[in-house]
């Protein structure tokens, strides 16, 4: 199984939606809650090639983007291949 990481804010609806899909698919993931943590936000932005929006999702250390990109991968039947 691939390593999945997600940077989130507690009340971000897109973060909640992305985590919901991962949980629905029984995907284990490491969550970094970065509410008010500017150092963690800077690290996330660096890892995400300058993207600052939340969530930011990484599969095996490769940034796939956020919630919309996660659902696009799922709808195009490409997500499972990335996760296995």
C-alpha angles and dihedrals in degrees: 000000000000125000109253123193129179131189112211149169117223099241099030107127092207091052091050091049093049092048089048092058092047091049092046088055091047091241115161111223140175111235122206109198104202103174105153093349105124094179091056091044090053090050091049091049091051092049090046094055092251099318110140102180122108137274104035113187128199127192113194089344093305116119112232095178127243142311096306092051091047092053092044090055089049094048091048090050091241101112097077091054090054091049097050 
